[in-house]
Amino acid sequence: MVQAGIKTFSAKETDIEKKWYLIDAKGKTLGRLSTEIAKILRGKNKVIFTPHIDCGDFVIVINATGINYTGNKLEAKTYYRHSGYVGKLKSTSLSEMLVKHPEFVLRHAVKGMLPHNILGRHMLKKLKVYAGDKHPHEAQKPEKIEV
Protein backbone atom coordinates (compact mmCIF):
# COMPACT_ATOMS: atom_id res chain seq x y z
CA MET A 1 0.00 0.00 0.00
CA VAL A 2 1.47 3.34 -1.07
CA GLN A 3 0.94 6.39 1.08
CA ALA A 4 -0.35 9.46 -0.69
CA GLY A 5 2.06 12.35 -1.10
CA ILE A 6 5.33 10.47 -0.54
CA LYS A 7 7.55 10.31 -3.59
CA THR A 8 10.88 8.62 -4.20
CA PHE A 9 13.73 11.12 -4.15
CA SER A 10 16.08 11.09 -7.12
CA ALA A 11 19.16 13.33 -6.98
CA LYS A 12 19.92 15.72 -9.84
CA GLU A 13 23.37 16.95 -10.85
CA THR A 14 22.53 20.35 -9.32
CA ASP A 15 21.72 18.79 -5.90
CA ILE A 16 25.15 17.20 -5.50
CA GLU A 17 27.94 18.96 -3.63
CA LYS A 18 31.40 17.47 -4.29
CA LYS A 19 33.93 17.40 -1.46
CA TRP A 20 37.60 16.44 -1.35
CA TYR A 21 38.85 13.85 1.15
CA LEU A 22 42.43 12.95 2.08
CA ILE A 23 43.24 9.40 3.21
CA ASP A 24 46.59 8.21 4.56
CA ALA A 25 47.09 4.60 3.45
CA LYS A 26 50.08 3.84 5.67
CA GLY A 27 49.46 0.63 7.64
CA LYS A 28 46.01 -0.05 6.12
CA THR A 29 45.01 -3.36 4.50
CA LEU A 30 44.47 -3.16 0.73
CA GLY A 31 40.96 -4.64 0.51
CA ARG A 32 39.50 -2.85 3.52
CA LEU A 33 40.90 0.48 2.38
CA SER A 34 39.72 0.09 -1.21
CA THR A 35 36.14 -0.73 -0.18
CA GLU A 36 35.92 2.47 1.84
CA ILE A 37 37.39 4.48 -1.04
CA ALA A 38 34.89 2.90 -3.47
CA LYS A 39 31.99 3.86 -1.18
CA ILE A 40 33.11 7.49 -1.11
CA LEU A 41 33.73 7.63 -4.89
CA ARG A 42 30.32 6.10 -5.56
CA GLY A 43 28.53 8.37 -3.07
CA LYS A 44 27.04 5.61 -0.93
CA ASN A 45 28.04 7.49 2.22
CA LYS A 46 25.56 10.27 1.36
CA VAL A 47 21.85 10.42 2.09
CA ILE A 48 21.03 11.53 -1.47
CA PHE A 49 22.67 8.49 -3.13
CA THR A 50 21.14 7.72 -6.51
CA PRO A 51 22.56 4.73 -8.45
CA HIS A 52 22.48 6.27 -11.94
CA ILE A 53 24.00 9.64 -10.93
CA ASP A 54 27.61 10.32 -9.90
CA CYS A 55 27.01 11.44 -6.29
CA GLY A 56 30.52 10.68 -5.08
CA ASP A 57 33.35 12.87 -3.85
CA PHE A 58 37.02 13.24 -4.76
CA VAL A 59 39.52 11.09 -2.86
CA ILE A 60 43.25 11.74 -2.47
CA VAL A 61 45.29 8.79 -1.16
CA ILE A 62 48.85 9.37 0.07
CA ASN A 63 51.52 6.86 1.17
CA ALA A 64 50.35 4.14 -1.23
CA THR A 65 53.66 2.33 -0.70
CA GLY A 66 52.81 1.75 2.97
CA ILE A 67 49.77 -0.47 2.38
CA ASN A 68 49.73 -3.86 4.15
CA TYR A 69 49.05 -7.10 2.28
CA THR A 70 47.72 -10.17 4.07
CA GLY A 71 48.62 -13.78 3.42
CA ASN A 72 50.90 -14.78 0.56
CA LYS A 73 49.76 -12.02 -1.81
CA LEU A 74 53.21 -10.53 -2.51
CA GLU A 75 54.30 -13.70 -4.33
CA ALA A 76 50.98 -15.30 -5.34
CA LYS A 77 48.96 -12.35 -6.70
CA THR A 78 49.63 -11.59 -10.35
CA TYR A 79 48.46 -8.87 -12.73
CA TYR A 80 47.95 -9.82 -16.37
CA ARG A 81 47.99 -7.77 -19.56
CA HIS A 82 47.68 -8.85 -23.16
CA SER A 83 48.92 -7.08 -26.28
CA GLY A 84 46.35 -8.72 -28.54
CA TYR A 85 48.94 -10.81 -30.39
CA VAL A 86 49.15 -14.58 -30.05
CA GLY A 87 51.35 -15.66 -27.15
CA LYS A 88 51.86 -12.16 -25.78
CA LEU A 89 50.23 -12.55 -22.36
CA LYS A 90 52.43 -10.80 -19.79
CA SER A 91 52.18 -11.30 -16.05
CA THR A 92 53.61 -9.28 -13.17
CA SER A 93 53.61 -10.25 -9.49
CA LEU A 94 52.42 -7.89 -6.77
CA SER A 95 55.96 -7.45 -5.40
CA GLU A 96 57.25 -6.40 -8.86
CA MET A 97 54.30 -4.07 -9.34
CA LEU A 98 54.97 -2.34 -6.02
CA VAL A 99 58.49 -1.53 -7.19
CA LYS A 100 57.44 -0.26 -10.64
CA HIS A 101 54.00 1.33 -10.04
CA PRO A 102 52.87 1.37 -6.39
CA GLU A 103 49.83 3.56 -7.23
CA PHE A 104 48.49 1.01 -9.73
CA VAL A 105 47.80 -1.63 -7.08
CA LEU A 106 45.32 0.49 -5.13
CA ARG A 107 43.75 2.00 -8.27
CA HIS A 108 43.23 -1.50 -9.73
CA ALA A 109 41.60 -2.75 -6.52
CA VAL A 110 39.19 0.22 -6.38
CA LYS A 111 38.41 -0.07 -10.10
CA GLY A 112 37.11 -3.61 -9.57
CA MET A 113 34.66 -2.35 -6.93
CA LEU A 114 33.10 0.39 -9.07
CA PRO A 115 30.45 -0.11 -11.78
CA HIS A 116 31.90 -1.48 -15.01
CA ASN A 117 30.45 1.15 -17.34
CA ILE A 118 30.89 4.82 -18.31
CA LEU A 119 29.72 5.98 -14.88
CA GLY A 120 32.34 3.83 -13.15
CA ARG A 121 35.11 5.17 -15.39
CA HIS A 122 34.00 8.71 -14.54
CA MET A 123 34.09 7.88 -10.80
CA LEU A 124 37.60 6.42 -11.08
CA LYS A 125 38.89 9.73 -12.46
CA LYS A 126 38.07 11.29 -9.08
CA LEU A 127 40.61 9.04 -7.34
CA LYS A 128 44.11 10.54 -6.96
CA VAL A 129 46.75 8.13 -5.63
CA TYR A 130 50.29 9.14 -4.67
CA ALA A 131 53.17 6.90 -3.52
CA GLY A 132 54.61 9.45 -1.08
CA ASP A 133 53.10 11.87 1.39
CA LYS A 134 53.06 14.88 -0.98
CA HIS A 135 50.15 15.80 -3.25
CA PRO A 136 49.39 18.85 -5.46
CA HIS A 137 45.77 19.32 -4.29
CA GLU A 138 46.20 21.70 -1.34
CA ALA A 139 44.11 24.36 -3.12
CA GLN A 140 41.02 22.12 -2.88
CA LYS A 141 41.36 22.04 0.94
CA PRO A 142 40.84 18.28 1.36
CA GLU A 143 39.27 17.06 4.58
CA LYS A 144 41.39 14.37 6.25
CA ILE A 145 39.39 11.28 7.19
CA GLU A 146 40.37 8.08 8.98
CA VAL A 147 39.17 4.77 7.50
Secondary structure, DSSP 4 states (H G I P E B T S, - for coil): -PPTT-------GGG----EEEEE-TT-BHHHHHHHHHHHHHTTTSTT--TTS----EEEEE-GGG-B--TTHHHH-EEEEE-SSTT-EEEEEHHHHHHH-HHHHHHHHHHTTS-SSHHHHHHHTTEEE-SSS--S-GGG-PEE---
